[in-house]
Amino acid sequence: MQYNLGKEVEYTKEYLKNIGHGGLSFNSKVHIKPGTKITIKIQIHNPGITAKGIVKRCCKLNDGYEIGVSFADEQTEFAIRMVEQVCYIEHYKREVLKNEGRIISGKIAAIEWVNKNAANFPR
């Protein structure tokens, strides 16, 4: 995951911590003031997504900060939910390999994951 603040061209790379309905969180080496506009890039598969959000919280950690970001528009929220599902499906592929010894394609993993989990996936 990458982010930038304002009109800066350069993006800072950080690890995505959590992603869910309406927003995400990540760890940062620097403090980012709540209310700051932020642009997030998430590259899981090409082309990835770029989303604009607002920093809602910045909590001090031992080695940096946890930054919470929310997204205001429905299109961005939908894109973030798709990224969230891709993460779950990729995790499912690894679990199937580890637990069952099966190597499955992304398409098969998506079908199996949706059949098992779609009803429980938060809306």
Number of C-alpha atoms within 10 A of each C-alpha: 17 17 18 17 17 9 9 9 8 10 14 14 13 13 11 15 13 12 18 16 14 17 20 20 20 18 21 21 14 13 15 20 13 15 12 14 17 19 18 20 17 17 13 13 9 7 8 11 17 17 17 18 22 19 20 18 19 21 14 15 11 5 10 14 18 20 24 22 26 20 20 13 12 10 11 19 18 13 15 23 19 14 20 16 19 17 14 16 21 16 13 18 21 16 13 14 12 11 8 9 10 12 13 15 11 14 10 13 21 19 13 16 18 16 10 11 11 13 9 8 9 9 7
